[in-house]
Amino acid sequence: MKQICYAVVFGIAGLLPALPQTGAGPFLGRWDITITTPNVSYPDWMEVSEKDGQLSARVQPRGGSVHPAAGVKLEGSHLLVTVSAATADGPGVNWDLIGSGDSISGTQKHGDATAQIAGIRAPALKHNTPKSWSKPESLFNGKDLTGWEPDDPKINHWVAQDGVLLNESHGANLKTTRKFDDFRLHIEFNCPEEGNSGVYLRGRYEVQVEYEKPGTEDPFHSMGSVYGMLAPSVELPRKAGQWESFDIMLAGRNVTISRNGVKTVDNKEIPGITGGALDANEGEPGPFYIQGDHTGGMKYRNIMVSVPK
């Protein structure tokens, strides 16, 4: 996932300036959101916090990275969120929300365009780590795309070639036809220099695969991060054009990631969906989803999954 430019993309919500507010209870917490326009629906996510009477929020828009909201305030029973401020390049994005129990609703304004907002409280997903797992099963037969489907067949450039899943040029993304809840995944990848891709867990949480020019990406957007949400604890050598591996365990919303046998994320909670997620239905199983819309030349192989017994 390439990063859409924000001045700060992973700031701590409690540090954001805001005017003192009261009565924010119905809005506090994390929200799985669906935005519906006249032409399309897509997922967003928001986390609202209050500290010393001050409100703040961070928002995960449809694409790009989670970032602090430009403004948050209460007006009566409404929460007004400036998702992004207007600039010389275009209008801002503003939400007007009302809360009712475990749901929120409202409208989004982006210039003259209006969309409808519907959200539910994000599930806690407090799953115990499974004690035993099934025998690893291959999700890619090395011969064709059986078990996989592109999100846009018209621009699909994924092929099976000599036991490798290859994206010949940027185009469609690719997802499994099966869906998974908790799992252990082994996947091997070969990312060329300046390549950019990602492996989405349940179709919602992107584990970043990239070798952009050094210095382009911060740790929250680098190889092996959960895009914008979790940074690797260990920085490993670049191996552009070489085969590497991820071993990933996801139980509820807690993830452990090992890259090339080195643990880089240790049982950390993923707060919410990342940019490019298929949906915001965090409580449901979802597919594995490989990003192919950025660069060509990405290769994957030996894609193996185990599920709890």
C-alpha positions as protocol buffer text, in pm:
chain_id: "A"
residue {
  index: 1
  type: MET
  ca { x: 0 y: 0 z: 0 }
}
residue {
  index: 2
  type: LYS
  ca { x: 142 y: 335 z: -101 }
}
residue {
  index: 3
  type: GLN
  ca { x: 91 y: 608 z: 153 }
}
residue {
  index: 4
  type: ILE
  ca { x: -143 y: 901 z: 88 }
}
residue {
  index: 5
  type: CYS
  ca { x: 38 y: 1205 z: 224 }
}
residue {
  index: 6
  type: TYR
  ca { x: -60 y: 1326 z: 567 }
}
residue {
  index: 7
  type: ALA
  ca { x: 162 y: 1529 z: 793 }
}
residue {
  index: 8
  type: VAL
  ca { x: 115 y: 1271 z: 1069 }
}
residue {
  index: 9
  type: VAL
  ca { x: -20 y: 927 z: 998 }
}
residue {
  index: 10
  type: PHE
  ca { x: 2 y: 738 z: 1322 }
}
residue {
  index: 11
  type: GLY
  ca { x: -5 y: 1000 z: 1598 }
}
residue {
  index: 12
  type: ILE
  ca { x: -141 y: 915 z: 1934 }
}
residue {
  index: 13
  type: ALA
  ca { x: -500 y: 1032 z: 1943 }
}
residue {
  index: 14
  type: GLY
  ca { x: -471 y: 1164 z: 2299 }
}
residue {
  index: 15
  type: LEU
  ca { x: -211 y: 1420 z: 2193 }
}
residue {
  index: 16
  type: LEU
  ca { x: -435 y: 1598 z: 1945 }
}
residue {
  index: 17
  type: PRO
  ca { x: -558 y: 1947 z: 2034 }
}
residue {
  index: 18
  type: ALA
  ca { x: -929 y: 1996 z: 2087 }
}
residue {
  index: 19
  type: LEU
  ca { x: -1159 y: 2223 z: 2280 }
}
residue {
  index: 20
  type: PRO
  ca { x: -1297 y: 2095 z: 2610 }
}
residue {
  index: 21
  type: GLN
  ca { x: -1609 y: 1888 z: 2553 }
}
residue {
  index: 22
  type: THR
  ca { x: -1861 y: 1695 z: 2759 }
}
residue {
  index: 23
  type: GLY
  ca { x: -2118 y: 1425 z: 2687 }
}
residue {
  index: 24
  type: ALA
  ca { x: -1905 y: 1237 z: 2436 }
}
residue {
  index: 25
  type: GLY
  ca { x: -1988 y: 896 z: 2585 }
}
residue {
  index: 26
  type: PRO
  ca { x: -2204 y: 767 z: 2297 }
}
residue {
  index: 27
  type: PHE
  ca { x: -1916 y: 826 z: 2055 }
}
residue {
  index: 28
  type: LEU
  ca { x: -1612 y: 708 z: 2250 }
}
residue {
  index: 29
  type: GLY
  ca { x: -1435 y: 397 z: 2126 }
}
residue {
  index: 30
  type: ARG
  ca { x: -1370 y: 229 z: 1796 }
}
residue {
  index: 31
  type: TRP
  ca { x: -1614 y: 219 z: 1509 }
}
residue {
  index: 32
  type: ASP
  ca { x: -1642 y: 3 z: 1198 }
}
residue {
  index: 33
  type: ILE
  ca { x: -1794 y: 232 z: 938 }
}
residue {
  index: 34
  type: THR
  ca { x: -1949 y: 197 z: 593 }
}
residue {
  index: 35
  type: ILE
  ca { x: -1978 y: 501 z: 366 }
}
residue {
  index: 36
  type: THR
  ca { x: -2248 y: 481 z: 100 }
}
residue {
  index: 37
  type: THR
  ca { x: -2254 y: 717 z: -199 }
}
residue {
  index: 38
  type: PRO
  ca { x: -2503 y: 706 z: -486 }
}
residue {
  index: 39
  type: ASN
  ca { x: -2255 y: 488 z: -677 }
}
residue {
  index: 40
  type: VAL
  ca { x: -2051 y: 284 z: -430 }
}
residue {
  index: 41
  type: SER
  ca { x: -2009 y: 171 z: -70 }
}
residue {
  index: 42
  type: TYR
  ca { x: -1672 y: 141 z: 102 }
}
residue {
  index: 43
  type: PRO
  ca { x: -1527 y: 87 z: 452 }
}
residue {
  index: 44
  type: ASP
  ca { x: -1381 y: 340 z: 694 }
}
residue {
  index: 45
  type: TRP
  ca { x: -1284 y: 321 z: 1062 }
}
residue {
  index: 46
  type: MET
  ca { x: -1268 y: 569 z: 1350 }
}
residue {
  index: 47
  type: GLU
  ca { x: -1144 y: 576 z: 1708 }
}
residue {
  index: 48
  type: VAL
  ca { x: -1271 y: 853 z: 1936 }
}
residue {
  index: 49
  type: SER
  ca { x: -1091 y: 933 z: 2262 }
}
residue {
  index: 50
  type: GLU
  ca { x: -1139 y: 1180 z: 2546 }
}
residue {
  index: 51
  type: LYS
  ca { x: -866 y: 1293 z: 2783 }
}
residue {
  index: 52
  type: ASP
  ca { x: -902 y: 1567 z: 3044 }
}
residue {
  index: 53
  type: GLY
  ca { x: -1225 y: 1676 z: 2880 }
}
residue {
  index: 54
  type: GLN
  ca { x: -1068 y: 1703 z: 2535 }
}
residue {
  index: 55
  type: LEU
  ca { x: -1189 y: 1505 z: 2238 }
}
residue {
  index: 56
  type: SER
  ca { x: -970 y: 1362 z: 1966 }
}
residue {
  index: 57
  type: ALA
  ca { x: -1009 y: 1104 z: 1694 }
}
residue {
  index: 58
  type: ARG
  ca { x: -815 y: 917 z: 1435 }
}
residue {
  index: 59
  type: VAL
  ca { x: -967 y: 794 z: 1113 }
}
residue {
  index: 60
  type: GLN
  ca { x: -882 y: 524 z: 862 }
}
residue {
  index: 61
  type: PRO
  ca { x: -1022 y: 639 z: 527 }
}
residue {
  index: 62
  type: ARG
  ca { x: -1088 y: 420 z: 228 }
}
residue {
  index: 63
  type: GLY
  ca { x: -725 y: 432 z: 116 }
}
residue {
  index: 64
  type: GLY
  ca { x: -393 y: 544 z: 254 }
}
residue {
  index: 65
  type: SER
  ca { x: -312 y: 537 z: 622 }
}
residue {
  index: 66
  type: VAL
  ca { x: -484 y: 598 z: 954 }
}
residue {
  index: 67
  type: HIS
  ca { x: -438 y: 960 z: 1060 }
}
residue {
  index: 68
  type: PRO
  ca { x: -558 y: 1209 z: 1322 }
}
residue {
  index: 69
  type: ALA
  ca { x: -880 y: 1388 z: 1240 }
}
residue {
  index: 70
  type: ALA
  ca { x: -823 y: 1756 z: 1168 }
}
residue {
  index: 71
  type: GLY
  ca { x: -1098 y: 1851 z: 1413 }
}
residue {
  index: 72
  type: VAL
  ca { x: -1350 y: 1699 z: 1653 }
}
residue {
  index: 73
  type: LYS
  ca { x: -1627 y: 1872 z: 1845 }
}
residue {
  index: 74
  type: LEU
  ca { x: -1970 y: 1817 z: 1994 }
}
residue {
  index: 75
  type: GLU
  ca { x: -2270 y: 2026 z: 1899 }
}
residue {
  index: 76
  type: GLY
  ca { x: -2563 y: 1910 z: 2107 }
}
residue {
  index: 77
  type: SER
  ca { x: -2614 y: 1541 z: 2030 }
}
residue {
  index: 78
  type: HIS
  ca { x: -2400 y: 1556 z: 1716 }
}
residue {
  index: 79
  type: LEU
  ca { x: -2032 y: 1471 z: 1681 }
}
residue {
  index: 80
  type: LEU
  ca { x: -1872 y: 1680 z: 1408 }
}
residue {
  index: 81
  type: VAL
  ca { x: -1550 y: 1534 z: 1268 }
}
residue {
  index: 82
  type: THR
  ca { x: -1326 y: 1710 z: 1020 }
}
residue {
  index: 83
  type: VAL
  ca { x: -1168 y: 1402 z: 867 }
}
residue {
  index: 84
  type: SER
  ca { x: -941 y: 1614 z: 652 }
}
residue {
  index: 85
  type: ALA
  ca { x: -926 y: 1991 z: 616 }
}
residue {
  index: 86
  type: ALA
  ca { x: -977 y: 2174 z: 290 }
}
residue {
  index: 87
  type: THR
  ca { x: -661 y: 2266 z: 101 }
}
residue {
  index: 88
  type: ALA
  ca { x: -572 y: 2452 z: -214 }
}
residue {
  index: 89
  type: ASP
  ca { x: -601 y: 2119 z: -393 }
}
residue {
  index: 90
  type: GLY
  ca { x: -956 y: 2041 z: -289 }
}
residue {
  index: 91
  type: PRO
  ca { x: -1236 y: 2048 z: -33 }
}
residue {
  index: 92
  type: GLY
  ca { x: -1220 y: 1886 z: 306 }
}
residue {
  index: 93
  type: VAL
  ca { x: -1410 y: 1581 z: 428 }
}
residue {
  index: 94
  type: ASN
  ca { x: -1656 y: 1639 z: 713 }
}
residue {
  index: 95
  type: TRP
  ca { x: -1874 y: 1399 z: 910 }
}
residue {
  index: 96
  type: ASP
  ca { x: -2188 y: 1486 z: 1106 }
}
residue {
  index: 97
  type: LEU
  ca { x: -2272 y: 1195 z: 1335 }
}
residue {
  index: 98
  type: ILE
  ca { x: -2531 y: 1095 z: 1589 }
}
residue {
  index: 99
  type: GLY
  ca { x: -2495 y: 800 z: 1825 }
}
residue {
  index: 100
  type: SER
  ca { x: -2744 y: 543 z: 1949 }
}
residue {
  index: 101
  type: GLY
  ca { x: -2616 y: 262 z: 2170 }
}
residue {
  index: 102
  type: ASP
  ca { x: -2371 y: 57 z: 1968 }
}
residue {
  index: 103
  type: SER
  ca { x: -2432 y: 233 z: 1639 }
}
residue {
  index: 104
  type: ILE
  ca { x: -2366 y: 568 z: 1477 }
}
residue {
  index: 105
  type: SER
  ca { x: -2509 y: 726 z: 1166 }
}
residue {
  index: 106
  type: GLY
  ca { x: -2486 y: 1049 z: 977 }
}
residue {
  index: 107
  type: THR
  ca { x: -2364 y: 1219 z: 662 }
}
residue {
  index: 108
  type: GLN
  ca { x: -2034 y: 1286 z: 494 }
}
residue {
  index: 109
  type: LYS
  ca { x: -1973 y: 1610 z: 305 }
}
residue {
  index: 110
  type: HIS
  ca { x: -1693 y: 1632 z: 52 }
}
residue {
  index: 111
  type: GLY
  ca { x: -1741 y: 1951 z: -143 }
}
residue {
  index: 112
  type: ASP
  ca { x: -2084 y: 1925 z: -307 }
}
residue {
  index: 113
  type: ALA
  ca { x: -2096 y: 1546 z: -268 }
}
residue {
  index: 114
  type: THR
  ca { x: -2296 y: 1392 z: 16 }
}
residue {
  index: 115
  type: ALA
  ca { x: -2272 y: 1031 z: 138 }
}
residue {
  index: 116
  type: GLN
  ca { x: -2442 y: 834 z: 413 }
}
residue {
  index: 117
  type: ILE
  ca { x: -2250 y: 698 z: 712 }
}
residue {
  index: 118
  type: ALA
  ca { x: -2343 y: 388 z: 911 }
}
residue {
  index: 119
  type: GLY
  ca { x: -2123 y: 243 z: 1183 }
}
residue {
  index: 120
  type: ILE
  ca { x: -2120 y: -14 z: 1461 }
}
residue {
  index: 121
  type: ARG
  ca { x: -1891 y: -51 z: 1758 }
}
residue {
  index: 122
  type: ALA
  ca { x: -1589 y: -252 z: 1655 }
}
residue {
  index: 123
  type: PRO
  ca { x: -1589 y: -596 z: 1822 }
}
residue {
  index: 124
  type: ALA
  ca { x: -1328 y: -663 z: 2089 }
}
residue {
  index: 125
  type: LEU
  ca { x: -1230 y: -997 z: 1925 }
}
residue {
  index: 126
  type: LYS
  ca { x: -1074 y: -1128 z: 2244 }
}
residue {
  index: 127
  type: HIS
  ca { x: -987 y: -1477 z: 2120 }
}
residue {
  index: 128
  type: ASN
  ca { x: -770 y: -1719 z: 2311 }
}
residue {
  index: 129
  type: THR
  ca { x: -465 y: -1839 z: 2123 }
}
residue {
  index: 130
  type: PRO
  ca { x: -554 y: -2184 z: 1985 }
}
residue {
  index: 131
  type: LYS
  ca { x: -374 y: -2471 z: 2156 }
}
residue {
  index: 132
  type: SER
  ca { x: -350 y: -2683 z: 1842 }
}
residue {
  index: 133
  type: TRP
  ca { x: -371 y: -2631 z: 1469 }
}
residue {
  index: 134
  type: SER
  ca { x: -466 y: -2831 z: 1165 }
}
residue {
  index: 135
  type: LYS
  ca { x: -207 y: -2966 z: 925 }
}
residue {
  index: 136
  type: PRO
  ca { x: -90 y: -2685 z: 691 }
}
residue {
  index: 137
  type: GLU
  ca { x: -290 y: -2673 z: 368 }
}
residue {
  index: 138
  type: SER
  ca { x: -172 y: -2514 z: 46 }
}
residue {
  index: 139
  type: LEU
  ca { x: -381 y: -2227 z: -90 }
}
residue {
  index: 140
  type: PHE
  ca { x: -194 y: -2213 z: -423 }
}
residue {
  index: 141
  type: ASN
  ca { x: -145 y: -2521 z: -640 }
}
residue {
  index: 142
  type: GLY
  ca { x: 141 y: -2368 z: -840 }
}
residue {
  index: 143
  type: LYS
  ca { x: -34 y: -2443 z: -1171 }
}
residue {
  index: 144
  type: ASP
  ca { x: -325 y: -2200 z: -1204 }
}
residue {
  index: 145
  type: LEU
  ca { x: -542 y: -1958 z: -1007 }
}
residue {
  index: 146
  type: THR
  ca { x: -780 y: -2219 z: -868 }
}
residue {
  index: 147
  type: GLY
  ca { x: -905 y: -2092 z: -532 }
}
residue {
  index: 148
  type: TRP
  ca { x: -825 y: -1730 z: -617 }
}
residue {
  index: 149
  type: GLU
  ca { x: -1017 y: -1452 z: -794 }
}
residue {
  index: 150
  type: PRO
  ca { x: -916 y: -1104 z: -912 }
}
residue {
  index: 151
  type: ASP
  ca { x: -1116 y: -803 z: -794 }
}
residue {
  index: 152
  type: ASP
  ca { x: -1126 y: -677 z: -1154 }
}
residue {
  index: 153
  type: PRO
  ca { x: -1084 y: -951 z: -1418 }
}
residue {
  index: 154
  type: LYS
  ca { x: -1048 y: -692 z: -1694 }
}
residue {
  index: 155
  type: ILE
  ca { x: -713 y: -573 z: -1559 }
}
residue {
  index: 156
  type: ASN
  ca { x: -589 y: -896 z: -1403 }
}
residue {
  index: 157
  type: HIS
  ca { x: -220 y: -972 z: -1459 }
}
residue {
  index: 158
  type: TRP
  ca { x: -177 y: -1250 z: -1202 }
}
residue {
  index: 159
  type: VAL
  ca { x: -54 y: -1580 z: -1348 }
}
residue {
  index: 160
  type: ALA
  ca { x: 79 y: -1910 z: -1219 }
}
residue {
  index: 161
  type: GLN
  ca { x: 428 y: -1967 z: -1357 }
}
residue {
  index: 162
  type: ASP
  ca { x: 670 y: -2243 z: -1253 }
}
residue {
  index: 163
  type: GLY
  ca { x: 511 y: -2281 z: -911 }
}
residue {
  index: 164
  type: VAL
  ca { x: 505 y: -1906 z: -850 }
}
residue {
  index: 165
  type: LEU
  ca { x: 212 y: -1667 z: -825 }
}
residue {
  index: 166
  type: LEU
  ca { x: 335 y: -1376 z: -1036 }
}
residue {
  index: 167
  type: ASN
  ca { x: 185 y: -1032 z: -1092 }
}
residue {
  index: 168
  type: GLU
  ca { x: 320 y: -944 z: -1437 }
}
residue {
  index: 169
  type: SER
  ca { x: 224 y: -576 z: -1412 }
}
residue {
  index: 170
  type: HIS
  ca { x: 16 y: -354 z: -1187 }
}
residue {
  index: 171
  type: GLY
  ca { x: -356 y: -414 z: -1223 }
}
residue {
  index: 172
  type: ALA
  ca { x: -599 y: -624 z: -1021 }
}
residue {
  index: 173
  type: ASN
  ca { x: -576 y: -740 z: -663 }
}
residue {
  index: 174
  type: LEU
  ca { x: -622 y: -1110 z: -590 }
}
residue {
  index: 175
  type: LYS
  ca { x: -817 y: -1280 z: -312 }
}
residue {
  index: 176
  type: THR
  ca { x: -893 y: -1633 z: -199 }
}
residue {
  index: 177
  type: THR
  ca { x: -1238 y: -1772 z: -260 }
}
residue {
  index: 178
  type: ARG
  ca { x: -1230 y: -1915 z: 93 }
}
residue {
  index: 179
  type: LYS
  ca { x: -1264 y: -1711 z: 409 }
}
residue {
  index: 180
  type: PHE
  ca { x: -1086 y: -1757 z: 740 }
}
residue {
  index: 181
  type: ASP
  ca { x: -1126 y: -1654 z: 1103 }
}
residue {
  index: 182
  type: ASP
  ca { x: -821 y: -1738 z: 1319 }
}
residue {
  index: 183
  type: PHE
  ca { x: -527 y: -1891 z: 1136 }
}
residue {
  index: 184
  type: ARG
  ca { x: -156 y: -1944 z: 1094 }
}
residue {
  index: 185
  type: LEU
  ca { x: -20 y: -1841 z: 755 }
}
residue {
  index: 186
  type: HIS
  ca { x: 312 y: -1916 z: 589 }
}
residue {
  index: 187
  type: ILE
  ca { x: 377 y: -1721 z: 272 }
}
residue {
  index: 188
  type: GLU
  ca { x: 695 y: -1662 z: 72 }
}
residue {
  index: 189
  type: PHE
  ca { x: 743 y: -1349 z: -135 }
}
residue {
  index: 190
  type: ASN
  ca { x: 993 y: -1193 z: -371 }
}
residue {
  index: 191
  type: CYS
  ca { x: 966 y: -814 z: -390 }
}
residue {
  index: 192
  type: PRO
  ca { x: 1169 y: -628 z: -654 }
}
residue {
  index: 193
  type: GLU
  ca { x: 1342 y: -299 z: -587 }
}
residue {
  index: 194
  type: GLU
  ca { x: 1077 y: -23 z: -572 }
}
residue {
  index: 195
  type: GLY
  ca { x: 807 y: -289 z: -552 }
}
residue {
  index: 196
  type: ASN
  ca { x: 496 y: -234 z: -343 }
}
residue {
  index: 197
  type: SER
  ca { x: 232 y: -488 z: -247 }
}
residue {
  index: 198
  type: GLY
  ca { x: 69 y: -627 z: 64 }
}
residue {
  index: 199
  type: VAL
  ca { x: -100 y: -933 z: 213 }
}
residue {
  index: 200
  type: TYR
  ca { x: -436 y: -860 z: 374 }
}
residue {
  index: 201
  type: LEU
  ca { x: -547 y: -1077 z: 666 }
}
residue {
  index: 202
  type: ARG
  ca { x: -921 y: -1149 z: 654 }
}
residue {
  index: 203
  type: GLY
  ca { x: -920 y: -894 z: 373 }
}
residue {
  index: 204
  type: ARG
  ca { x: -894 y: -611 z: 630 }
}
residue {
  index: 205
  type: TYR
  ca { x: -546 y: -582 z: 780 }
}
residue {
  index: 206
  type: GLU
  ca { x: -256 y: -525 z: 542 }
}
residue {
  index: 207
  type: VAL
  ca { x: 85 y: -669 z: 617 }
}
residue {
  index: 208
  type: GLN
  ca { x: 305 y: -443 z: 406 }
}
residue {
  index: 209
  type: VAL
  ca { x: 535 y: -582 z: 136 }
}
residue {
  index: 210
  type: GLU
  ca { x: 755 y: -310 z: -12 }
}
residue {
  index: 211
  type: TYR
  ca { x: 1101 y: -212 z: -117 }
}
residue {
  index: 212
  type: GLU
  ca { x: 1050 y: 155 z: -195 }
}
residue {
  index: 213
  type: LYS
  ca { x: 1362 y: 369 z: -207 }
}
residue {
  index: 214
  type: PRO
  ca { x: 1530 y: 378 z: 137 }
}
residue {
  index: 215
  type: GLY
  ca { x: 1389 y: 660 z: 347 }
}
residue {
  index: 216
  type: THR
  ca { x: 1057 y: 667 z: 161 }
}
residue {
  index: 217
  type: GLU
  ca { x: 859 y: 477 z: 424 }
}
residue {
  index: 218
  type: ASP
  ca { x: 860 y: 518 z: 803 }
}
residue {
  index: 219
  type: PRO
  ca { x: 848 y: 205 z: 1025 }
}
residue {
  index: 220
  type: PHE
  ca { x: 465 y: 202 z: 1033 }
}
residue {
  index: 221
  type: HIS
  ca { x: 462 y: 167 z: 654 }
}
residue {
  index: 222
  type: SER
  ca { x: 773 y: -44 z: 599 }
}
residue {
  index: 223
  type: MET
  ca { x: 820 y: -411 z: 513 }
}
residue {
  index: 224
  type: GLY
  ca { x: 632 y: -629 z: 762 }
}
residue {
  index: 225
  type: SER
  ca { x: 429 y: -354 z: 927 }
}
residue {
  index: 226
  type: VAL
  ca { x: 55 y: -377 z: 972 }
}
residue {
  index: 227
  type: TYR
  ca { x: 6 y: -73 z: 753 }
}
residue {
  index: 228
  type: GLY
  ca { x: -14 y: 242 z: 964 }
}
residue {
  index: 229
  type: MET
  ca { x: -116 y: 48 z: 1276 }
}
residue {
  index: 230
  type: LEU
  ca { x: 182 y: -161 z: 1395 }
}
residue {
  index: 231
  type: ALA
  ca { x: 552 y: -118 z: 1322 }
}
residue {
  index: 232
  type: PRO
  ca { x: 801 y: -408 z: 1328 }
}
residue {
  index: 233
  type: SER
  ca { x: 1006 y: -419 z: 1647 }
}
residue {
  index: 234
  type: VAL
  ca { x: 1315 y: -530 z: 1453 }
}
residue {
  index: 235
  type: GLU
  ca { x: 1457 y: -379 z: 1135 }
}
residue {
  index: 236
  type: LEU
  ca { x: 1591 y: -652 z: 909 }
}
residue {
  index: 237
  type: PRO
  ca { x: 1822 y: -620 z: 607 }
}
residue {
  index: 238
  type: ARG
  ca { x: 1669 y: -537 z: 271 }
}
residue {
  index: 239
  type: LYS
  ca { x: 1654 y: -833 z: 32 }
}
residue {
  index: 240
  type: ALA
  ca { x: 1502 y: -687 z: -282 }
}
residue {
  index: 241
  type: GLY
  ca { x: 1467 y: -948 z: -555 }
}
residue {
  index: 242
  type: GLN
  ca { x: 1526 y: -1239 z: -314 }
}
residue {
  index: 243
  type: TRP
  ca { x: 1284 y: -1489 z: -164 }
}
residue {
  index: 244
  type: GLU
  ca { x: 1171 y: -1412 z: 191 }
}
residue {
  index: 245
  type: SER
  ca { x: 895 y: -1540 z: 418 }
}
residue {
  index: 246
  type: PHE
  ca { x: 627 y: -1432 z: 660 }
}
residue {
  index: 247
  type: ASP
  ca { x: 485 y: -1659 z: 929 }
}
residue {
  index: 248
  type: ILE
  ca { x: 174 y: -1493 z: 1067 }
}
residue {
  index: 249
  type: MET
  ca { x: -68 y: -1595 z: 1341 }
}
residue {
  index: 250
  type: LEU
  ca { x: -393 y: -1404 z: 1382 }
}
residue {
  index: 251
  type: ALA
  ca { x: -620 y: -1481 z: 1677 }
}
residue {
  index: 252
  type: GLY
  ca { x: -903 y: -1233 z: 1715 }
}
residue {
  index: 253
  type: ARG
  ca { x: -731 y: -902 z: 1646 }
}
residue {
  index: 254
  type: ASN
  ca { x: -396 y: -1005 z: 1796 }
}
residue {
  index: 255
  type: VAL
  ca { x: -122 y: -1076 z: 1546 }
}
residue {
  index: 256
  type: THR
  ca { x: 225 y: -1226 z: 1562 }
}
residue {
  index: 257
  type: ILE
  ca { x: 453 y: -1188 z: 1259 }
}
residue {
  index: 258
  type: SER
  ca { x: 789 y: -1349 z: 1192 }
}
residue {
  index: 259
  type: ARG
  ca { x: 988 y: -1242 z: 888 }
}
residue {
  index: 260
  type: ASN
  ca { x: 1257 y: -1479 z: 768 }
}
residue {
  index: 261
  type: GLY
  ca { x: 1229 y: -1661 z: 1100 }
}
residue {
  index: 262
  type: VAL
  ca { x: 1274 y: -1347 z: 1313 }
}
residue {
  index: 263
  type: LYS
  ca { x: 978 y: -1237 z: 1524 }
}
residue {
  index: 264
  type: THR
  ca { x: 903 y: -875 z: 1437 }
}
residue {
  index: 265
  type: VAL
  ca { x: 550 y: -829 z: 1580 }
}
residue {
  index: 266
  type: ASP
  ca { x: 477 y: -1018 z: 1901 }
}
residue {
  index: 267
  type: ASN
  ca { x: 109 y: -1074 z: 1985 }
}
residue {
  index: 268
  type: LYS
  ca { x: 7 y: -713 z: 1924 }
}
residue {
  index: 269
  type: GLU
  ca { x: -350 y: -589 z: 1893 }
}
residue {
  index: 270
  type: ILE
  ca { x: -451 y: -451 z: 1553 }
}
residue {
  index: 271
  type: PRO
  ca { x: -676 y: -156 z: 1643 }
}
residue {
  index: 272
  type: GLY
  ca { x: -878 y: -154 z: 1321 }
}
residue {
  index: 273
  type: ILE
  ca { x: -890 y: -202 z: 947 }
}
residue {
  index: 274
  type: THR
  ca { x: -618 y: -61 z: 726 }
}
residue {
  index: 275
  type: GLY
  ca { x: -647 y: 129 z: 398 }
}
residue {
  index: 276
  type: GLY
  ca { x: -769 y: -78 z: 107 }
}
residue {
  index: 277
  type: ALA
  ca { x: -971 y: -317 z: 326 }
}
residue {
  index: 278
  type: LEU
  ca { x: -1248 y: -506 z: 149 }
}
residue {
  index: 279
  type: ASP
  ca { x: -1500 y: -420 z: 421 }
}
residue {
  index: 280
  type: ALA
  ca { x: -1530 y: -309 z: 782 }
}
residue {
  index: 281
  type: ASN
  ca { x: -1702 y: -623 z: 909 }
}
residue {
  index: 282
  type: GLU
  ca { x: -1432 y: -709 z: 1161 }
}
residue {
  index: 283
  type: GLY
  ca { x: -1640 y: -969 z: 1342 }
}
residue {
  index: 284
  type: GLU
  ca { x: -1665 y: -1190 z: 1032 }
}
residue {
  index: 285
  type: PRO
  ca { x: -1421 y: -1428 z: 862 }
}
residue {
  index: 286
  type: GLY
  ca { x: -1254 y: -1295 z: 549 }
}
residue {
  index: 287
  type: PRO
  ca { x: -1021 y: -1396 z: 265 }
}
residue {
  index: 288
  type: PHE
  ca { x: -652 y: -1355 z: 211 }
}
residue {
  index: 289
  type: TYR
  ca { x: -609 y: -1066 z: -29 }
}
residue {
  index: 290
  type: ILE
  ca { x: -290 y: -983 z: -218 }
}
residue {
  index: 291
  type: GLN
  ca { x: -236 y: -634 z: -350 }
}
residue {
  index: 292
  type: GLY
  ca { x: -151 y: -607 z: -718 }
}
residue {
  index: 293
  type: ASP
  ca { x: -262 y: -256 z: -807 }
}
residue {
  index: 294
  type: HIS
  ca { x: 66 y: -76 z: -730 }
}
residue {
  index: 295
  type: THR
  ca { x: 357 y: -242 z: -908 }
}
residue {
  index: 296
  type: GLY
  ca { x: 427 y: -545 z: -1121 }
}
residue {
  index: 297
  type: GLY
  ca { x: 696 y: -805 z: -1068 }
}
residue {
  index: 298
  type: MET
  ca { x: 569 y: -926 z: -731 }
}
residue {
  index: 299
  type: LYS
  ca { x: 602 y: -1300 z: -671 }
}
residue {
  index: 300
  type: TYR
  ca { x: 445 y: -1526 z: -407 }
}
residue {
  index: 301
  type: ARG
  ca { x: 475 y: -1900 z: -344 }
}
residue {
  index: 302
  type: ASN
  ca { x: 431 y: -2171 z: -78 }
}
residue {
  index: 303
  type: ILE
  ca { x: 114 y: -2017 z: 63 }
}
residue {
  index: 304
  type: MET
  ca { x: 13 y: -2247 z: 350 }
}
residue {
  index: 305
  type: VAL
  ca { x: -261 y: -2204 z: 610 }
}
residue {
  index: 306
  type: SER
  ca { x: -355 y: -2384 z: 932 }
}
residue {
  index: 307
  type: VAL
  ca { x: -674 y: -2328 z: 1130 }
}
residue {
  index: 308
  type: PRO
  ca { x: -759 y: -2409 z: 1493 }
}
residue {
  index: 309
  type: LYS
  ca { x: -852 y: -2768 z: 1565 }
}
